[in-house]
Each structure stands twice: as C-alpha cells, then as structure tokens.
C-alpha cells in the first residue's frame, strides 16, 4: 500500500512529519512522492493564523479530488488544524476519514490500518485528545526531508509565553523540554548521516531547560553539542528577547560552531502594544538586548518579525515602529498583519483594525525593510562570504546556496559561478560581485 504525505507549516511541524514517515515505513508501507499514486494521503497541517488555515483547507480539498477521480482510499488530517478543529473538520470536510491531534502522531500506523479496513461503511476514525499533547513522547526516529547536509533539531514542544494574539499554547500545550542527553545523542546521529548545519528549533528555544533543570540551559546544551559533534554550523531560531542570558551571548560569541545569527521575534516596540500583546519586557529591555548582542558579537546577524494592525494600534504606535526599524537596520525582518484568532485574548479586544489598514501598514514597513536589506547587501559587494552549496541550476548555469547569514527557506540566496561543479553540502568561499533584491551574486575564490 502506498502512503503520501503533505507537510505544511513551520520546521517544527516538518519534524512531526519526519517522525510519522519513519513509523509508516517501519510498519512496512511504501511512501510515494506522487499524490496521484497514493492509497492514503496524510496532510500534516498548520493553523497558527488565518492564511495557514486556508492553505491547509485548500490542500485537503485538492487531495479530496483524488478520492473521486483516482484510487485514493482515505485522507488523514494531522497537526495543528486537526488539534484545533477536530470535530469541525469532520462536519465541514466530509472527505476526511481520520483526524489526529498533535498528541497522536504515534498513532499514525493504527489510523492507516483503521481507515483502510472499512469494517463499517461511512465510519470515521479519531485520535484526538486535549491531554495527549502534554504527555506525548517527544523526539523519536525520523526520516529526514531536508537536504542531507542540513537538519532541524527540535529541543522542546509547546509554549508558556501566552502572547495575547497566539493560539499555539492551546494547540501545542505547555512548554516541555527534551532531556539534554537525548538531544546530544540525536545531534550525533544527524552528524553520522552527513548533517553539516544543525538548526535548533522550538516555539521558544531560549526557555529550554527551565522545566527540567530549573534554569535556562540553552547555552549549556549548545556547548555540549559543540563538544560532542563536529557539526560546523549550528543555527538558532525562535529566541525570545527577555530570555537572552549573558551565558547564551557568551556561548554564541566564543563557540566557533554556533553561527553568529539569531532569530529574535520582537513583534512590536511601542510599550502600549507590547503590554497589550502580553509580551514580556518593554522597549527599553529590547534595546538593551540588541545593544548587548551587537556589542559582544559585532558580526551578529539579527532576524526578527513584527505584527502590524494589532487591536488598538494607533498611527503613532506604527510610526514609532517604523522609526525603530529604520534605526536598528535589521539584517532580516518579516512583517505580518494581525490575524484575529478565536480562543485568544486579543480576539475580543476592542478597537480591531480594518484589514486594509493592516495591509497598508505591512506594505509600508516591508518596503522600508527591503531598502534596508538592499543597503546592507550592497555593503557586501567586494567581500568574500562562506557559502554552503545547495544545488546547481542548469538553465541559468549557476550554483546557489546560503551564507551563514541566511537560514533555510526564509532568508536570501547566494548565486555563484565556479570552474567546476560543486557538490551540494560543500562549503565554498564566494566573492560577491552584485546584489539583486535579497540575493547575492558572485564567484568562487580559492584565496
């Protein structure tokens, strides 16, 4: 029997897909990359904001076409949409045969067996529990879906930050760290598979260890991974500014394996908005953290995200944010219009902002950031950067990859020419010749 997978959303969700892939293969099923050949398709969904929910539903409906027009027998929906809207999915999407909440990913083989048995015509399968997500076994063997030289390492699950706009705590449950020894062992296994870039992820990696060890232990974890493996690039995603400790900054500064790159979502800078969002800390704290990072690690690359159009955001709040972004000159920044999500405190806040105003503010801030990115990239012309090669484009006749300043999937690319074909996963030195939008173009140099 052939099983197909559709994986949506963030890298943390992708890791759940990888665990399910391993369990399905271990049970003797065949994985097919072609939906049209599948007997069962598993759609692992995101439901963080409205656009993610729409993407998930669109994918389910696309797959449902195969039930009517090909030989697809069943559709199983997993992930955040399944956890958040379990029974509603069955009502609104009758094509779906099984729904598994985020705590039930290890039931995937049982679900496949149930939906294909067809012991009772028209019956539905459901593994869905609000308790399981807080007790489900974390980690586990997985099948890498990333290129062999790069992999994600999820060090925790869930979130306790309770930002007013965010549904993640209700979807993913309370914050739970994985034991340090398990993570070090997994990092060693990934190294043995050829991984050269380890991307550390969780809803909030800076909280790591607080529940298990009574302290923030990310710096200690990174130090041990650096000692126990020879992985040359370790990248940090999803840090919170109020938990950036002196120990973490020192480890980033002094450990040559940790990239001088940090993903630090700030969301806003107006104290009014930060308080309304239930963010931990104020503008003064944010400025102090940014100053300390840049003082201790002068070459650091900072990526951040902002939300515009949060309930009650005034023109003055927005202008304050724009001025802050212009002043700080972030290397990378994403801007998102506020998404009004049920079961979050902000859903019922007064002074909801018109959608067009949200869009306009996002466009203004993104244009501003694009100009900053172009200026920063132009400063790299004539300089040499280390790049991990991702592949070769035979049409354009150029290789492409990423520098240490660019995270997989979300940041820019480096396009380059070389005298010989460069294998994916190889590190090369590229002298930058020009810039187009967010990307760099150059040539491989040996000196």
C-alpha angles and dihedrals in degrees: 000000000000121000124197127199132206111189119193136178133021132355090261089062090045089059090056088053090052091053091050091048090057093049092048092050092046088055090058101256123138119239116219124196090203115080091201091064097047126113091193127020123200115204110198104199143200123214104172097121137004096268091053091051091050091050090051094050092046090053092049091051091048090053091046088064088068091059090060100036106029136026100280108142104188147007121213118193118203137166134044098337089052092049094046101042106022104149093028090060090059091049098045099033107038090173089074114096102186138019122200121188121219091268092057104060090115088061091065096108092047089050092051090051092049097049093047096046092069091194091155118032114236095010122140130218123223132183101171128140134159088209099051095067090065094049106030114127110262124220122005137159114314144179111241114237093179122085110286093252096055132050142164123239114202107206099180143008133221130016138252099185095096099202108191094240099045130096095184096101091055091045103039100027132222122344113273124179122211116235113269094233091056092051094048090050091050091049089053091050091050090050090053088055091057101264112161099170119052114191113200112214142172134130086273115003093182090067090058115136099012093111096042103034104020093242142067102275105173093109091052092048092051091048092052093047088051091051096044099044139040094219102143100204122049113174128194122217131179106020125165118226095224091060100049099122128196087244092057092048091049092050091050090048098046104033108083091200094062110084115235088242130108133181104215113172108205099171094193143354104210107105089220091057095042090054093047090048090051090235114164110246137012138254092277091057092047092052091048092051093048091047092049093048092050094043095050096036106029093180095051119137113216123201120186143166134220135198118216127191096034111164110285096014107150129202087256091055090050094047089050089054092049092051091048093052091047090051098045097046097206116207091227131008134174122201124203132184112238111267114211105226125189117237092034124107093239092059090079097038116125122239097046110188123241113255093236091054090051090051093047092051091048091051092049094050094043091052089051092049092048089057090050091049091050091050092049092047092050088057087063094060108118092019127110121235132187111243134188107219114233102179148312126266106214093191096054090030093226136115120231136199145133136275124221086266093064126072120208116276097354109061136048134295135236114222116197145168124228136183091236135030111274118215118234110262094032119127117229136172114241126194108215115234104169146354130230115184107305096344135088127218125201151124133267114257129190099204 
